[in-house]
């Protein structure tokens, strides 16, 4: 799955692109969805995880937190409940949301989900 960020006249849209047996489709995978940078989470089991609000923020945070793995659920603040949080099991997790009301809601939701599967 590839998540594409598209600028529109009314703002931004994120669109998932998946490969199917018939080719590529603009369609989401069924839940639970994989976390962003899942390969890094798996390959670095001893480092903390920083959960950001969106892929763009996770990429930027990667430069600020080189000792950690940065991630986000697909669709950022919109649907953390649809992500598979099992990969954070037993890991130290820090949540770094945007500084706004949706970010506060995101942080509370991710904290609950990560706590159920890891150490926050």
URHUJO-V866828 format. One record per residue. N is the residue number from 1. NEAR is the number of other ideal C-beta (glycine too) atoms within 8 Angstrom. Layout:
# URHUJO-V866828
[[N	NEAR] [N	NEAR]]
This chain:
# URHUJO-V866828
[[1	10] [2	6] [3	12] [4	8] [5	9] [6	8] [7	5] [8	7] [9	2] [10	3] [11	5] [12	7] [13	7] [14	11] [15	8] [16	13] [17	11] [18	11] [19	5] [20	8] [21	2] [22	4] [23	5] [24	6] [25	9] [26	5] [27	8] [28	8] [29	9] [30	3] [31	6] [32	6] [33	12] [34	10] [35	14] [36	12] [37	10] [38	10] [39	6] [40	9] [41	14] [42	8] [43	6] [44	8] [45	6] [46	3] [47	8] [48	10] [49	15] [50	15] [51	13] [52	13] [53	12] [54	10] [55	10] [56	7] [57	13] [58	15] [59	8] [60	9] [61	12] [62	9] [63	6] [64	6] [65	9] [66	6] [67	5] [68	10] [69	11] [70	15] [71	15] [72	14] [73	14] [74	14] [75	9] [76	12] [77	12] [78	4] [79	8] [80	10] [81	6] [82	10] [83	14] [84	8] [85	12] [86	6] [87	10] [88	13] [89	8] [90	5] [91	12] [92	7] [93	13] [94	10] [95	12] [96	9] [97	12] [98	9] [99	4] [100	6] [101	5] [102	9] [103	12] [104	9] [105	9] [106	15] [107	10] [108	8] [109	10] [110	13] [111	10] [112	8] [113	12] [114	14] [115	9] [116	6] [117	9] [118	13] [119	7] [120	8]]
